[in-house]
Amino acid sequence: MGKRALYNRLYSIGQLLSMEACTGCAVCGEVCPAVNAAGDGHLSGLYRLDWRRRAGKTGAGWLRRLYGRRHPDRQEWKDFAETVYRCTLCGNCTEVCPAGIGLKDLWLSLRQELVELGAHPAKVDLIREHLAHNRNVFGEDQEERTEWVEDLDEPPDDLFVKEQAEVVYFTGCVASFFPLAQQIPMALAEVLEAAEVDFTLLGEEEWCCGFPLLGSGNLPAAHELMEHNLVAVRAKGAREVVFACPSCYMMWREHYPESGLKLSHATQFLGRLLGQDRLPLREQKLTVTYHDPCDLGRAARIFEAPRRVIRALPGVELKELADNRENCLCCGGGGNLEMIDQELNAEIARRKVEQVLTTGAQAVVSGCQQCLRTMATHARRNKLPLKVMDVAQLVRESLDN
């Protein structure tokens, strides 16, 4: 397929028109966590749009003759890809764009184009290989997906894997395999038990939701994963799927076929349990601030559910960050950035944690395993007096048992 045909297939008419709508105001760069952390304007949406727009106008022969333009060569595409993938896909650029351009969706289409041109970073191929062979983003043994259950004080004999249940808790790759993030499913499972929720895990039958493929530009490769997961959930007879991972939640909500299943983020589900007085609570004196995960906040527009949960816990005081809700600063954990540029990932996390510390809160609470990982890693490495928690962990600590 020629570059012009590829260009027209990957970008919608609206996207092609929106590229021309950019006014060059550079507001997207002002709020970009990668630009601010790296001090590099080449990571801005303005630069990406301008480069791709110019590259798209080199196809007509008369333009090349008139202006001396030519198609970017392979190395130029690869150099451009380095800027495209050094992005957390936080979506703040879309939030502030005065022209209303859907920049985040453009970045996803752009990554898919780079993959199809073979100009993507080599590390991106690892994601596809791991998911093709191991069904999880880390390339770990699928048999280890529920090992975290065995670390509970009283793990059930069935390891929460039942033949039938009303609710499926879809754990996600990070929380299943990464030790620091495993504290989230451990806490959530204990809370669900305390509320006597009829839930099950999928165990080895849980495959990656496919979000890492979307973020890396390989969405077509995710179809097998999506079909498998839908079959696995239906086999449990479940009516609802609960996600503590905002990326899993968004992937199911936006890209999975219509299933008739109720999809809930854990903060929404916990809010319902608290509203039904199904959780025995004790008072704990704790001042917290809340970090809005990008995929839960800006993407899914779930801002109030986690705050209602926090405010429902006796003795817990919530102090808001200077930048919150749709303006919340990204923690650096999204967009597969950690795989591409660990230093940039760490610098974005540092800036985030510094803002958290200005609140004077004893703990920062989020609703995302990646947010927990990035902020907790920075706090531990620098021995900061800050507790990093998930909403599920905060509720677990408030249980009176």
KOLFI-734786 format. One record per residue (C-alpha): residue in three letters; x, y, z. Coordinates in nm, 4 decimals, padded with zeros to 6 digits, always signed. Layout:
<rs>
- rest,xx,yy,zz
- Ala,X,Y,Z
...
</rs>
This chain:
<rs>
- rest,xx,yy,zz
- Met,+00.0000,+00.0000,+00.0000
- Gly,+00.1368,+00.3429,-00.0942
- Lys,+00.1987,+00.6121,+00.1668
- Arg,-00.0917,+00.8242,+00.0413
- Ala,-00.3370,+00.5307,+00.0640
- Leu,-00.2056,+00.4409,+00.4107
- Tyr,-00.2424,+00.8025,+00.5193
- Asn,-00.6054,+00.8146,+00.4053
- Arg,-00.6931,+00.4773,+00.5628
- Leu,-00.5497,+00.5409,+00.9102
- Tyr,-00.6860,+00.8917,+00.9575
- Ser,-01.0533,+00.9790,+00.9482
- Ile,-01.1774,+01.2700,+00.7386
- Gly,-01.2275,+01.4605,+01.0629
- Gln,-00.8703,+01.3955,+01.1690
- Leu,-00.7309,+01.5040,+00.8336
- Leu,-00.9295,+01.8260,+00.8558
- Ser,-00.8350,+01.8836,+01.2184
- Met,-00.4657,+01.8697,+01.1334
- Glu,-00.5242,+02.1757,+00.9178
- Ala,-00.7211,+02.3454,+01.1976
- Cys,-00.4169,+02.3813,+01.4243
- Thr,-00.3529,+02.7515,+01.4828
- Gly,-00.0008,+02.7053,+01.6188
- Cys,-00.0917,+02.8507,+01.9596
- Ala,+00.1346,+02.5977,+02.1389
- Val,-00.1027,+02.5624,+02.4366
- Cys,-00.0702,+02.1833,+02.3988
- Gly,+00.3028,+02.2114,+02.4634
- Glu,+00.2507,+02.4273,+02.7706
- Val,+00.0560,+02.1532,+02.9494
- Cys,+00.2465,+01.8526,+02.8098
- Pro,+00.4200,+01.6570,+03.0897
- Ala,+00.6853,+01.5257,+02.8512
- Val,+00.7709,+01.8706,+02.7126
- Asn,+00.7915,+02.0227,+03.0597
- Ala,+00.9991,+01.7392,+03.2022
- Ala,+01.2392,+01.7134,+02.9084
- Gly,+01.2458,+02.0798,+02.8111
- Asp,+01.2147,+01.9670,+02.4506
- Gly,+00.9633,+02.1334,+02.2187
- His,+01.0022,+01.8480,+01.9689
- Leu,+00.7839,+01.6398,+02.2023
- Ser,+00.4935,+01.8821,+02.1722
- Gly,+00.1734,+01.8235,+01.9828
- Leu,+00.2454,+02.1365,+01.7802
- Tyr,+00.5703,+01.9875,+01.6480
- Arg,+00.4117,+01.6506,+01.5698
- Leu,+00.1205,+01.8051,+01.3854
- Asp,+00.3442,+02.0359,+01.1845
- Trp,+00.5862,+01.7556,+01.0889
- Arg,+00.3117,+01.5127,+00.9889
- Arg,+00.1169,+01.7779,+00.8031
- Arg,+00.4214,+01.8707,+00.5973
- Ala,+00.5040,+01.5051,+00.5341
- Gly,+00.1473,+01.4493,+00.4117
- Lys,+00.1782,+01.7242,+00.1561
- Thr,+00.4760,+01.5764,-00.0260
- Gly,+00.2763,+01.3179,-00.2199
- Ala,+00.1696,+01.5320,-00.5157
- Gly,+00.4298,+01.5455,-00.7891
- Trp,+00.3593,+01.9082,-00.8789
- Leu,+00.4228,+02.0143,-00.5176
- Arg,+00.7594,+01.8424,-00.5187
- Arg,+00.8505,+02.0174,-00.8446
- Leu,+00.7265,+02.3557,-00.7246
- Tyr,+00.8677,+02.3529,-00.3738
- Gly,+01.1372,+02.0905,-00.3948
- Arg,+00.9577,+01.8799,-00.1361
- Arg,+01.0189,+01.5094,-00.1031
- His,+00.8914,+01.2250,+00.1078
- Pro,+01.0758,+01.1859,+00.4388
- Asp,+01.3168,+00.8960,+00.4118
- Arg,+01.3117,+00.5952,+00.6469
- Gln,+01.5589,+00.7464,+00.8933
- Glu,+01.3602,+01.0688,+00.9135
- Trp,+01.0474,+00.8693,+00.9944
- Lys,+01.2370,+00.6798,+01.2641
- Asp,+01.3682,+01.0032,+01.4139
- Phe,+01.0158,+01.1409,+01.4138
- Ala,+00.8884,+00.8236,+01.5828
- Glu,+01.1190,+00.8877,+01.8784
- Thr,+00.9240,+01.2067,+01.9524
- Val,+00.5852,+01.0434,+01.8960
- Tyr,+00.6483,+00.7592,+02.1404
- Arg,+00.7964,+00.9820,+02.4106
- Cys,+00.4446,+01.0682,+02.5169
- Thr,+00.2257,+00.9420,+02.8019
- Leu,-00.0971,+00.9742,+02.6001
- Cys,-00.2347,+01.1638,+02.8988
- Gly,-00.4757,+01.3613,+02.6822
- Asn,-00.4170,+01.6977,+02.8459
- Cys,-00.3324,+01.8418,+02.5055
- Thr,-00.6812,+01.7487,+02.3862
- Glu,-00.8320,+01.8995,+02.7010
- Val,-00.6816,+02.2451,+02.6425
- Cys,-00.6748,+02.2700,+02.2620
- Pro,-00.8724,+02.5874,+02.1754
- Ala,-00.9413,+02.4505,+01.8258
- Gly,-01.1030,+02.1402,+01.9727
- Ile,-00.8639,+01.8989,+01.7987
- Gly,-00.8790,+01.5405,+01.9280
- Leu,-00.5034,+01.5243,+01.9681
- Lys,-00.4850,+01.2052,+02.1724
- Asp,-00.6741,+01.0098,+01.9049
- Leu,-00.4408,+01.1597,+01.6461
- Trp,-00.1381,+01.0318,+01.8376
- Leu,-00.2883,+00.6820,+01.8408
- Ser,-00.3469,+00.6928,+01.4640
- Leu,+00.0015,+00.8303,+01.4156
- Arg,+00.1537,+00.5445,+01.6138
- Gln,-00.0385,+00.2949,+01.4036
- Glu,+00.0937,+00.4597,+01.0891
- Leu,+00.4504,+00.4406,+01.2189
- Val,+00.4066,+00.0712,+01.2958
- Glu,+00.2731,-00.0005,+00.9483
- Leu,+00.5621,+00.1948,+00.7967
- Gly,+00.8076,-00.0029,+01.0101
- Ala,+00.9383,+00.3189,+01.1637
- His,+00.8393,+00.2486,+01.5247
- Pro,+01.0930,+00.1971,+01.8075
- Ala,+01.2164,-00.1626,+01.8261
- Lys,+01.0979,-00.2002,+02.1872
- Val,+00.7389,-00.1730,+02.0690
- Asp,+00.7733,-00.5143,+01.9060
- Leu,+00.8322,-00.6689,+02.2504
- Ile,+00.4770,-00.5844,+02.3502
- Arg,+00.3298,-00.7655,+02.0521
- Glu,+00.5610,-01.0646,+02.1000
- His,+00.4781,-01.1015,+02.4688
- Leu,+00.1060,-01.0824,+02.4074
- Ala,+00.1186,-01.3225,+02.1140
- His,+00.3078,-01.5883,+02.3067
- Asn,+00.2320,-01.5308,+02.6761
- Arg,-00.0943,-01.3332,+02.6731
- Asn,+00.0410,-01.0754,+02.9174
- Val,+00.2469,-00.7633,+02.8585
- Phe,+00.5423,-00.8827,+03.0680
- Gly,+00.5892,-01.2167,+02.8947
- Glu,+00.5385,-01.3989,+03.2260
- Asp,+00.3901,-01.7454,+03.2740
- Gln,+00.0103,-01.7188,+03.2702
- Glu,-00.0082,-01.9716,+03.5536
- Glu,+00.1249,-01.6951,+03.7817
- Arg,-00.1690,-01.4584,+03.7212
- Thr,-00.3337,-01.5407,+04.0523
- Glu,-00.0230,-01.5975,+04.2651
- Trp,-00.0978,-01.2737,+04.4499
- Val,-00.3999,-01.4443,+04.6059
- Glu,-00.1683,-01.6827,+04.7920
- Asp,-00.0118,-01.3828,+04.9696
- Leu,-00.3381,-01.2984,+05.1457
- Asp,-00.3613,-01.3785,+05.5161
- Glu,-00.6358,-01.6337,+05.4487
- Pro,-00.6365,-01.7253,+05.0773
- Pro,-00.9403,-01.9268,+04.9706
- Asp,-00.8939,-02.2775,+04.8390
- Asp,-01.0325,-02.1805,+04.4988
- Leu,-00.8037,-01.8713,+04.4781
- Phe,-01.1179,-01.6742,+04.3877
- Val,-01.1504,-01.8627,+04.0582
- Lys,-01.5073,-01.9935,+04.0507
- Glu,-01.7014,-02.1656,+03.7769
- Gln,-01.9893,-01.9172,+03.8030
- Ala,-02.0290,-01.5748,+03.9644
- Glu,-02.2290,-01.2545,+03.9280
- Val,-01.9198,-01.0340,+03.9011
- Val,-01.5852,-01.0837,+03.7290
- Tyr,-01.2927,-00.8901,+03.8712
- Phe,-01.0647,-00.8325,+03.5716
- Thr,-00.7288,-00.7790,+03.7407
- Gly,-00.5065,-00.6656,+03.4507
- Cys,-00.1455,-00.7490,+03.3733
- Val,+00.0317,-00.4928,+03.5922
- Ala,-00.1621,-00.5735,+03.9095
- Ser,-00.1345,-00.9473,+03.8420
- Phe,+00.2413,-00.9654,+03.7956
- Phe,+00.4106,-00.6554,+03.9385
- Pro,+00.4778,-00.6974,+04.3135
- Leu,+00.4217,-00.3337,+04.4071
- Ala,+00.0888,-00.3191,+04.2238
- Gln,-00.0311,-00.6552,+04.3608
- Gln,-00.1333,-00.4727,+04.6775
- Ile,-00.4319,-00.3380,+04.4823
- Pro,-00.6038,-00.6681,+04.3937
- Met,-00.5211,-00.8050,+04.7376
- Ala,-00.7002,-00.5106,+04.8992
- Leu,-00.9925,-00.5116,+04.6570
- Ala,-01.0497,-00.8847,+04.6920
- Glu,-01.0655,-00.8529,+05.0709
- Val,-01.3110,-00.5634,+05.0429
- Leu,-01.5311,-00.7624,+04.8040
- Glu,-01.5233,-01.0546,+05.0461
- Ala,-01.6188,-00.8288,+05.3363
- Ala,-01.9188,-00.7050,+05.1356
- Glu,-02.0104,-01.0644,+05.0437
- Val,-01.9909,-00.9913,+04.6718
- Asp,-02.0280,-01.2985,+04.4509
- Phe,-01.7172,-01.2461,+04.2392
- Thr,-01.4600,-01.4490,+04.0527
- Leu,-01.1270,-01.4025,+03.8823
- Leu,-01.0630,-01.5441,+03.5368
- Gly,-00.7295,-01.6921,+03.6411
- Glu,-00.5216,-01.8135,+03.3473
- Glu,-00.8155,-01.7401,+03.1193
- Glu,-00.7647,-01.3691,+03.1748
- Trp,-00.5588,-01.2392,+02.8853
- Cys,-00.4241,-00.8874,+02.8506
- Cys,-00.7081,-00.6485,+02.7673
- Gly,-00.5164,-00.5263,+02.4616
- Phe,-00.4590,-00.1693,+02.5780
- Pro,-00.0779,-00.1899,+02.5402
- Leu,-00.1340,-00.2779,+02.1739
- Leu,-00.3631,+00.0213,+02.1278
- Gly,-00.1053,+00.2496,+02.2868
- Ser,+00.1809,+00.1134,+02.0805
- Gly,+00.0021,+00.1380,+01.7464
- Asn,-00.0921,-00.2292,+01.7113
- Leu,-00.4665,-00.2194,+01.7768
- Pro,-00.5562,-00.4761,+01.5042
- Ala,-00.3454,-00.7334,+01.6913
- Ala,-00.5703,-00.6912,+01.9974
- His,-00.8816,-00.8445,+01.8401
- Glu,-00.7908,-01.2019,+01.9398
- Leu,-00.7354,-01.0926,+02.3003
- Met,-01.0676,-00.9098,+02.3127
- Glu,-01.2650,-01.2000,+02.1691
- His,-01.1050,-01.4441,+02.4132
- Asn,-01.1766,-01.2277,+02.7178
- Leu,-01.5406,-01.1819,+02.6224
- Val,-01.5846,-01.5582,+02.5867
- Ala,-01.4121,-01.6166,+02.9225
- Val,-01.6377,-01.3690,+03.1042
- Arg,-01.9549,-01.5064,+02.9460
- Ala,-01.8523,-01.8574,+03.0517
- Lys,-01.8743,-01.7393,+03.4134
- Gly,-02.2345,-01.6278,+03.3691
- Ala,-02.1380,-01.2848,+03.5002
- Arg,-02.3477,-00.9732,+03.4544
- Glu,-02.0793,-00.7217,+03.5506
- Val,-01.7051,-00.6777,+03.5051
- Val,-01.5091,-00.4676,+03.7550
- Phe,-01.1712,-00.3130,+03.6784
- Ala,-00.9252,-00.1480,+03.9165
- Cys,-00.7144,-00.0597,+03.6107
- Pro,-00.8477,+00.2461,+03.4219
- Ser,-00.6737,+00.1356,+03.1015
- Cys,-00.8454,-00.2049,+03.1072
- Tyr,-01.1738,-00.0297,+03.1808
- Met,-01.1326,+00.2160,+02.8922
- Met,-01.0241,-00.0589,+02.6530
- Trp,-01.3345,-00.2649,+02.7293
- Arg,-01.5631,+00.0382,+02.7200
- Glu,-01.4326,+00.1961,+02.4006
- His,-01.2954,-00.0878,+02.1885
- Tyr,-01.4604,-00.4177,+02.2868
- Pro,-01.7718,-00.5277,+02.0957
- Glu,-02.1041,-00.4517,+02.2625
- Ser,-02.1587,-00.7321,+02.5141
- Gly,-02.4511,-00.6331,+02.7327
- Leu,-02.2197,-00.6562,+03.0351
- Lys,-02.2113,-00.3801,+03.2940
- Leu,-01.8601,-00.2347,+03.3086
- Ser,-01.7515,-00.0577,+03.6256
- His,-01.4312,+00.0898,+03.7541
- Ala,-01.3529,-00.0219,+04.1080
- Thr,-01.4182,+00.3268,+04.2485
- Gln,-01.7713,+00.3165,+04.1076
- Phe,-01.8315,-00.0332,+04.2438
- Leu,-01.6911,+00.0558,+04.5872
- Gly,-01.9124,+00.3623,+04.5944
- Arg,-02.2175,+00.1418,+04.5420
- Leu,-02.1115,-00.0924,+04.8213
- Leu,-02.0650,+00.2002,+05.0597
- Gly,-02.3982,+00.3473,+04.9560
- Gln,-02.5659,+00.0157,+05.0396
- Asp,-02.3948,+00.0031,+05.3829
- Arg,-02.2368,-00.3297,+05.2956
- Leu,-01.8974,-00.2452,+05.4446
- Pro,-01.8299,-00.2204,+05.8204
- Leu,-01.6046,+00.0821,+05.8700
- Arg,-01.3904,+00.2172,+06.1485
- Glu,-01.2519,+00.5669,+06.1874
- Gln,-00.8933,+00.6349,+06.0841
- Lys,-00.7341,+00.9776,+06.1066
- Leu,-00.5641,+01.0349,+05.7737
- Thr,-00.5187,+01.3325,+05.5427
- Val,-00.5019,+01.2364,+05.1775
- Thr,-00.4946,+01.3989,+04.8388
- Tyr,-00.6362,+01.2382,+04.5279
- His,-00.4568,+01.1999,+04.1937
- Asp,-00.6887,+01.1647,+03.8938
- Pro,-00.5496,+00.8937,+03.6619
- Cys,-00.5489,+01.0121,+03.3000
- Asp,-00.7540,+00.7208,+03.1649
- Leu,-01.0040,+00.7389,+03.4498
- Gly,-01.0347,+01.1162,+03.4649
- Arg,-00.9748,+01.2931,+03.1357
- Ala,-01.0578,+00.9873,+02.9239
- Ala,-01.3526,+00.8290,+03.1103
- Arg,-01.4655,+01.1508,+03.2880
- Ile,-01.4889,+00.9666,+03.6194
- Phe,-01.3977,+01.2366,+03.8681
- Glu,-01.6539,+01.2203,+04.1464
- Ala,-01.6810,+00.8446,+04.2131
- Pro,-01.3386,+00.8123,+04.3823
- Arg,-01.3925,+01.1331,+04.5783
- Arg,-01.7278,+01.0092,+04.7073
- Val,-01.5567,+00.6917,+04.8289
- Ile,-01.2835,+00.8862,+05.0074
- Arg,-01.5302,+01.1246,+05.1717
- Ala,-01.7430,+00.8295,+05.2901
- Leu,-01.4578,+00.6910,+05.5012
- Pro,-01.4749,+00.8038,+05.8667
- Gly,-01.1863,+01.0266,+05.9730
- Val,-01.0330,+01.0597,+05.6266
- Glu,-00.9799,+01.4187,+05.5114
- Leu,-00.9369,+01.5019,+05.1426
- Lys,-00.7138,+01.7866,+05.0286
- Glu,-00.7274,+01.8626,+04.6583
- Leu,-00.4178,+01.9071,+04.4440
- Ala,-00.3621,+02.2458,+04.2814
- Asp,-00.4193,+02.0728,+03.9474
- Asn,-00.7035,+01.8235,+03.9737
- Arg,-00.9801,+01.6554,+03.7772
- Glu,-00.9424,+01.7317,+03.4037
- Asn,-00.6343,+01.9450,+03.4768
- Cys,-00.4542,+01.6823,+03.6861
- Leu,-00.0843,+01.6445,+03.6113
- Cys,+00.0118,+01.3085,+03.4611
- Cys,+00.2302,+01.0814,+03.6754
- Gly,+00.4328,+00.9625,+03.3742
- Gly,+00.3097,+00.6037,+03.3795
- Gly,+00.1067,+00.5921,+03.0563
- Gly,+00.1636,+00.5526,+02.6853
- Asn,+00.4260,+00.2771,+02.7273
- Leu,+00.6687,+00.5613,+02.8076
- Glu,+00.8523,+00.3622,+03.0741
- Met,+00.9610,+00.1138,+02.8076
- Ile,+01.0746,+00.3857,+02.5662
- Asp,+01.2375,+00.6419,+02.7976
- Gln,+01.2763,+00.5537,+03.1650
- Glu,+01.4526,+00.8803,+03.2491
- Leu,+01.1677,+01.0898,+03.1125
- Asn,+00.9173,+00.8671,+03.2905
- Ala,+01.1023,+00.9216,+03.6193
- Glu,+01.1279,+01.2975,+03.5734
- Ile,+00.7566,+01.3331,+03.5095
- Ala,+00.6903,+01.1267,+03.8231
- Arg,+00.9247,+01.3511,+04.0233
- Arg,+00.7361,+01.6614,+03.9210
- Lys,+00.4076,+01.4978,+04.0077
- Val,+00.5187,+01.3898,+04.3530
- Glu,+00.6602,+01.7349,+04.4244
- Gln,+00.3154,+01.8826,+04.3675
- Val,+00.1603,+01.6148,+04.5885
- Leu,+00.3946,+01.7097,+04.8735
- Thr,+00.2806,+02.0730,+04.8630
- Thr,-00.0634,+01.9637,+04.9887
- Gly,+00.0799,+01.8447,+05.3195
- Ala,-00.1212,+01.5241,+05.2879
- Gln,+00.0061,+01.2083,+05.4541
- Ala,-00.0909,+00.9976,+05.1551
- Val,-00.1677,+01.0335,+04.7872
- Val,-00.4509,+00.8099,+04.6687
- Ser,-00.5231,+00.7122,+04.3109
- Gly,-00.7350,+00.4667,+04.1175
- Cys,-00.4700,+00.3210,+03.8885
- Gln,-00.1937,+00.0647,+03.9307
- Gln,+00.0439,+00.2568,+03.7017
- Cys,-00.0025,+00.5764,+03.9006
- Leu,+00.0700,+00.3830,+04.2183
- Arg,+00.3817,+00.2286,+04.0653
- Thr,+00.5341,+00.5499,+03.9322
- Met,+00.4646,+00.7675,+04.2351
- Ala,+00.5516,+00.4990,+04.4914
- Thr,+00.8753,+00.4155,+04.3116
- His,+00.9853,+00.7797,+04.3205
- Ala,+00.8834,+00.8210,+04.6849
- Arg,+01.0707,+00.5078,+04.7931
- Arg,+01.3855,+00.5809,+04.5957
- Asn,+01.4039,+00.9262,+04.7475
- Lys,+01.2886,+00.8207,+05.0967
- Leu,+01.0045,+01.0716,+05.0976
- Pro,+00.7529,+01.0834,+05.3853
- Leu,+00.4615,+00.9998,+05.1613
- Lys,+00.2303,+00.7023,+05.1474
- Val,+00.1083,+00.6080,+04.7992
- Met,-00.2166,+00.4119,+04.7897
- Asp,-00.4978,+00.2974,+04.5678
- Val,-00.8570,+00.3762,+04.6617
- Ala,-00.9114,+00.0037,+04.7218
- Gln,-00.6263,-00.0007,+04.9736
- Leu,-00.7663,+00.3024,+05.1523
- Val,-01.1049,+00.1323,+05.1853
- Arg,-00.9380,-00.1886,+05.3032
- Glu,-00.7582,+00.0020,+05.5805
- Ser,-01.0910,+00.1493,+05.6896
- Leu,-01.2628,-00.1883,+05.7302
- Asp,-01.3665,-00.2700,+06.0835
- Asn,-01.2630,-00.6324,+06.1106
</rs>
